[in-house]
Amino acid sequence: MNDWIETARRACAAARLYRDAVRAATAALVAPGGKPDPSLIEREQRRVHGFAWIGTTVAALEAVADWAARVEAAGRFGEVEKLALAIGFGEYCHQLTSALPMSQSEFVRPAELGTADAARSFAEDPAVRRFLDDGSTAQHRAALASHLAEGRVPDEGFDDETLDMIRTQFRAFTADRIAPHAQGWHLADALIPIELVDEMAQLGVFGVCIDERYGGLGLGKLAMCLVSEELSRGWICAGSLGTRSEIASELIGENGTEAQKAHYLPRLADGSILPTAVFTEPDTGSDLASVRTRAVRDEAGDWRVHGSKTWITHAARADLMTLLCRTDAETPGYGGLSMLLAEKTRGSEADPFPDEGLAGDEIAVLGYRGMKEYTLGFDGFAVPGDALLGGAEGQGFKQLMRTFEGARIQTAARAIGVGWHAFDLALRYAGERRQFGKPLLAFPRVADKLVLMAVEQLMARELTYSAARHKDKSERCDIEAGMAKLLAARVAWANADNAVQIHGGNGYALEYEVSRVLCDARILNIFEGAAEIQAQVIGRGLLTQRESG
């Protein structure tokens, strides 16, 4: 085994010990009786979230170490891969020992966690020390910058004919059909052309994970990641079109009656039905237990829906709403919630919401355009009596929770695509733009930005793929999915910000694509669970796990 890979494996073992020390210190504060206390978790939120970020960073190191071993076994671990591994481990080990960023201005430090001694022991481990001293050096960064300038990036092969073909196919499709037009669509604030939606349907975008029995491709979450990543590398909205189908098909596939599966899944797979997720309300945000939109039975046994929803993506053009609402007003919290499969008429530009009892207003947004965001008002909107998902009341929240793993993995994949897009634009500009008689890429601060962009992309990508592999094995991976989304969103935003910085003043001009990428990247830290919610879920989840041996 390559010496750097073996060193990485030993550094991961040391990192796990450090993570467990942080866990013990955190548990002593928030789980004195052995079980996490919600009130103490809220009081010590910064420490719990810091622990979550440490756990996420360690998981990313483990994922990249596994990637390096796979690439070496395939005979492809070359100079680019060695440099990316050394720099990535060097940077993340330094963060663990000193200050790990939770946001641009919030850093978690060992001393405030009560683990300064454990951090020193981690730093003194010989494998870790090698990365701290010889990992992210100026020489290594300059060498990797030279490779990046020549178009070489860390290995992205799977040694799987189907997966490698998917990447090739969708990268070519994105370059041909999406990338040349996305900026114009964004500036016009136009819906993504329905003709393109139809082309994506023909490629199987909306049925990647739907069982072949129902007309889908029958592939797994790893394949879904590749499709989402490559489409988002051209425009996040293209990669996001499949999100709603992913959520709807998983809701129905996991919870629907046989009749509901037979009716909806083939139509979702072929794109003849476009769904939208209708969960969020104006005053609830992530607090789904407080959902107030209600559905009541009428004399005929059908449902009548009353209430308001917000941040509903692609709502006007959608044919089907997966609608979380309260069907039992007497049961507070999650227990009174149900999921309705509420069909609606696809709207037009002239009449976006033609159905009686349903109205919508567009929300103007900075980025993430192409599908449009809406607030929806329900005033007696009619839904058939048999539209209850799975035919069971009171199961809506539980049904929705089962989709969060897949949705967050898919969101992490979208973030990876956006991050690569930012890198692509920055690298091209840095090579073409000349200042003081030489290209921007010749300046170390610019080159360093590009190197760290590519390396962090590797860290986030492999963590996301790792979560997808767990999901494909039918293993519970809510923590892993949250980690992937947490890190990938941070990296996408950092990459977009750095790409604008490399563009200088031109990065602030609407005519340059990178201005769009900045706006698109910003939403990733918010939707599908804001970064703070992700950290809360991860921290609480890790506190209930047993320490590594």
N, C-alpha and C positions, 0 to 999 in steps of 0.2 A: 504494500500500500504506500502511496505517495506520503512523504514525510509530513507535508503540510496537512494532509487529510487526517493522518493519525493524530497530529497535534490538535486539530480541530475537535476530534472525538474526545480527547482527554480534556480539552477546555470545556466542552459541553458537560462532562461529568462534574467538573468543578463548578460550573454555572448552576447546575441543578442543586448542588449542595448549598450554594449561596441563596438560591431561590427558596429552598426549604427553611433556611435560617430566617429569611424575611417573613416567610409564612408563619413560623413559630412566634416571631415577635408581634406580628399583626394579630394572630389568633389570641395571644395573651391579652390584647386590648379589647377585641370585639367578640371573642368567643370564650370568655372565662370559664364557662361551664361545659365547653366542648362543642357547643352549637352556636353558630353566628347569631348575635342579637341585632335585629334590624335597627333599633335605636342607637346602639353603639356603633354600628356600621355607618349610620348617618353622621354621628358625631365625629367619627374618625375617617370621614370620607376621603380626605387627601391621602392618608396612609393606605387605605384599602385600594384606592385607585393607583397609587404608586406601586403597590404590590402587583396589581393587575398588569401594569406596564412592564414590570420586571419579568413576570411570568411570560408575557408576550414576547419580550426580547429573547429570553432563553429558548422559547419554542421556535423562534425564527432561526437562531443559531443551530438548533438541532435539525431543522428542516434543510438548511443549507449544507450542513455536514453530510446529511443523507444524500442530497443532490450530488455533492462532490464524489461520494463513493460510487454512486450509480454511473456518473459520467466517466469516472476512471475505469470502472468495470467494462464499459463500452469502448474503451480505448480513445476517449476524446478529451481527457483532462490535460489541456495544454497550458500555455503561458497565460492566456487570457483568464482561464478558469482559476489558475493558481493565484494570480494577482487579485481577482475579485474575491476569492476566499480570504486571502490575507488581509485585504483592506476592510472587508465587511466584518470579519471577526475582530480586527483591531479597533474599529470604530465602536462596535457594540459592546465589546469588553470594557473599553474606556467609559462608555456611558454607565455601565453597571457599577463600575468602581467609583465614579465621581458624581455625575449629574445626568439623569436620563430625562429627555424632554417628553412631557405629556402634552404640551402645546408650545406655541412660540414663546411664552413667558412663564410657564410652569415647569419646574424641574423637580424631580424626586431625588433626594440625596441620602446616602446611607446613614448619616448622623441623625437625621430627623426620623428615620425608621428604627433607630436604636440598633442598627446592624453595622456600625463602623468597624468593629473587630472582624466580623464575618467578611466584610468587603476587603479588608486588608489581607485576610487569609486567601480570599479568591484571587486578589492581585498577585500574591506571592506564589501561587501555583505555577510550576515551571511552564506548562503549556500556555496558560493565560499570559504569563510574563513574556513569552515569545511574541504573542500577538500584540501586546501592549508596546513592546520595544521595536519590533520589526514588522508589524502588520501594515498599518496605514502610514507608511513613510512617504516622504516627498519623492523618493526614487520610484517606489511602487506606483504611486499615483501618476507620475509622469510617464512611466512605461505603459500603464493601462490607457492613458489618454491617447498615446500614439496608436494603440490598437483600435480604440474607438473611432479615431479620425479616419481610419482605413476601413471602417464598416464592420469591424469584428466586435461581437458582444458575447457575454457568457453563454455557454451552451444551453439551448432550449429544446433539444430533441427528447423524445420519449422512448425511442426504440420500440414503438408500437405503430404499426402501419396505419391504422385507422386514425389515431390521434395526430400523428404527424401530417397525414393527408388533410385532416380538418384544419389544422393551422395554415397549411399552404393554401387551401381552397379559400378560406375566409380572409386571409391576408390579401390575396389577389382580388377578391370581390370588393373588399374595402377600398383598396387602392384605385380600383377602376370606377366603382359606382357611388362611393360615399365621399372619400377625401376631397375630390375636386370640387364638390358642390356644397359641402357642409357649411363653409363660412357664409356663403350666400343665403342659405336657408336660415342660418342663425341670425344674420343681420336683418333679414326680412321678417323674422319672428314667424316663420311659416311652418305649417304642419309638414312633417316628413312626407314626401309624395307617396300617395297610395300605391302607385306603380312599383315603387321600391319596396314597400311593405309586402306586396304580392311576390316580388322576386325573392325576398327573404323567406317567405313562407314556402316557396318552391324548393329552397335550399334546406328546409327542415328546421329553421331557426326556432319556431314555436313549438316544435315537438321533440326536441332533443332528448328529454328525459321521459316522455310519454311512452308507455308500453307499446310494443309493436302490434299487440292485439287491437289497439285503438288507433292505429295509423301513425304512431310516433316512430322515432328512430330507435327507441329502446336503449339509448346510451346512458351514461352516468353523469354525475356532477363534474367530473374532470373534463369530459367533453364539453359540457355546458360552459365551464370556465373558459375553455379555449375560444368558443364561439363568441362569448361576451367580451373577452379581452380583445380579440382581433377587431370586432365591430367597433368597440369603444375607442380603439386606437385611431379610428377615423373620425368618430363623433360619438360622444357618450349617449346621445339619444338613440342612435342605431343599436348600440349595445343594450340599451334599456328597454327597447321594445319587447324583448323577450322576457323581461322581469315579470310583467303582469301575467303573461301566459305561464311562466314558471310557477308563480304563486297560485294561480287558479287551478292549474293542472295538478299540482301537489295537494291542494286542498281537496279537490274532487277525487283524485286517485287514491288518497289515503283515507278519506272519510265519507265519500259519496255512496249512495245506493248503487246497485248494479244498473238501474235504469238511468241514473244521473251520469254515471261513467260512460255508458253506451251512447248517451245523447250528446254530451259535451266534449269528451276527450277527443274524438276524431275531428270535431270542428275546431277545437283549439289547436290541434296539431297541424291542420292544413291552412290555418289562418282565416277561415271563413267566419269565425267568431273572434273578435278582438275584445279581451276582457280588461277591466280596471279594478283595482283594489280600493275599496271604500271603507276605510277603518278610522282614520283620524278625524277628530272633531275640534272646533275652534278653541275650546277651553280645556281640552284633555291632553293633547300632545301624546307623550308616551304613556300616560296614565290611562290605560285602556279600561281599567276597572270602573272608571267614571263615565264611560260612554252613556249618553242619554238618548240618542236617536232610538225611537221605539217602533215596534211593529205590533199591531193588534189585529186579531181576527175579526172579519166582518161576518154578517149573517150567512153568507155563502161559504164561509170557511177559508176565504182568501185573506191575505195580509194587506194591511194598509200602513204605510210607513210615514212617520212624521219626525222631523228633526233636521239637523244641519251637519254637513261634513265639509272638510276642507283639505287642501293639498291633494286633490284627486287628479292623478295624471292620466292624460289621454281620455278624459271622461266623455267629451262630446262625441268622439269617433267610436267609442266602445259600444259593443253589443250586449255585454254581460257585466254586471256588477257583482263582485263577491262582497256582500254587504254585512258588516258586523253591526248588530243592533240589539236592543233590549226587548226581548219578548215576554219577560216575566218582571213586571214592575215591582212585585212584592219581594223579589230576591235581590238584595244589593250586591254590588261587586261583580266579580266574574261570573258567578253562578246564574245570573239572569240573562246572560248574553247568548245569542244564537247567530249562526251564519246563514244568510239567505243567498240563493243563486237568483239574482234579480235581473231579468232580461229587460233591455230598453231598446228603443229605436236609435239606430245610428244617425247622429245629427249631421247637418250640413253647415257650411259657412253662413248661410243665410238664416238657418234655424237650427242652432246647435243642440237644443233640448226640446224636441217636439212633443214629448209624452206629457199627458195630463198629470199634474201632481209632482212634476220634477222640473226644477229650474236651476240654472247655473250661471255663475259669473266668473270670468277669467281673472286669474291672478297674474299681474305683470311680473316677470322675473328677470334677473340678471343673466342667467345662463340656463343650461338644461332645457333648452327650447326644443321645438320640433314635435312635441306631443301636447304641450300646453297644460297648465295647472288651473284647477277650478275649485271654487266653493260650490257645494250643491245644497239645495233646499228641497226637502221632501214635505209635501203637504197632501197626505192621503194617496201617495203613489201606490198603485196596485201591483201586488206580487202574488202569483198563484199559490194556493195552499200547499202544494207539494214541492215548493221551492226550498224548503228547509234542508240544508246540507245534511245528508245522512239520515234525514227523517227524524232527527232528534233535537229537542229544545235543550237549551242550557249548556250546550257543548261548544259554543262558538269560540270562546277564548282558548280552550284546550286544542281545538282544531287549528286555530291560527298559530299557536305556539309551535306546533309540529312543522310549520313551514319556515320558521325563522332561520333554522340552520341553512337550508338551501338558499333562501333569499339573501342571507348575509354573505355566504360564500360567493354567490353571483355578484353581489355588490362589490366585494373585494376584487373580483375579476374585472369588473368595470373600472375600478380604481387603477388597477394595473395597466389597463389599456390607456386610460387617460395619462397616467404617469409616463408611459412609453411615448405617447404622442408629444408630451412636453419635451421629453428628451430628444426625440427626432427633430423637432423644430429648433431646439437650442443648439444641437450639434451642427445642423445645416447652417444656421445663421453664424455660429462661431467660426465655421470654416470659410464662409463667403465674405463676411464683413471684415474690413481692414481698418485698423487704427494705428497711427504712428508707424506706418509702413509695413505692418504685418497683420496676419489674421488674428482675430480675438483669441482663437484657440491656442495661440502661442504664449498667452499670458497665464501664469500659473494659477491665479485665482479663478479664472474662467475654466481652465482645464480641470481644476479640482472640483468645481461645481458639477461638471459633466461626469466626472468619474464617480462621485458620490451619488449622483442621480442614478447612474447605471447599477451601481452596487446595491443601493437600497431597493431598486426595482427587483433585483435578484432575491433579496431577503424577503420582501413582501410576496413576490410571486411564489416562491417555494413554500412559504407558510400557507398560502392560499391553496396550492395544489395538495399540500399535506392534509388540510381540512377536507378537501374534496375526496381524497382517497379514503379517509375515515368514513365519510358519508356513503361512498360507494360500497363499502364493506358492511353497511347497515349498522355501523357503530355510532353510539351517541357522540355528537361532536359540537354541542352548543357552545362550549368554551372555546374550542378550536376555531369554530366559525366566527365567533366574536373577536378572537385575537386577529384572525386574518383581516376582517373588516376594519378593525381598529388601526392596525399598522398600515395596511394598504391605503387607507384614506389619508393618513398623515403623510405618507410618502408622496401620494399624488399631489397633494396641496404644496408640499415642499418643492417638488419638481416643477410644478407650474409657476410658483413664485420665483424660483431660480431661473427658469426659462425666460420669464419677463425681464428679470434683472440682466440677463445676458443680452437680450434685445435692446436694453436701454430705453430711451424715449420711444423708439418704434414699438416696443412691447405694449405701450399704452395706447397705441393707435388701433382703431377698430379695423383698419384694413389688414392688419397682421393677425394671422390665425391664433397666435399665442394669447391674444387678449380674450378670445373665446375660451381657450383651454383654462385660463385662470378662473373665469366665471364658472365653468363646468366643474372644475376640481373642487371648488369651495363647498358645493352641496354634499360631497361625499362624506364629510365629517358630521353631517346632520341627519340625512335620511337613513331609513332602515335601522334606526337606533343611533342617536347621537353618540359622539365619542364618550361623553360622560356616562351615558347609559351602558354602553359597551363595557367600560371599565368597571362599573358597578356589578354587572352580571358576571364578568370574568373573575373579579376579586372574590365575590361571594361564592362562585363555583369552585375556585381553587381552594378556598378555605374549608370546603367540605370534602375535598379529596385527601387521600392518605399521602403522607410524605413519601418521596422516592427512597428506595433502599440503597 
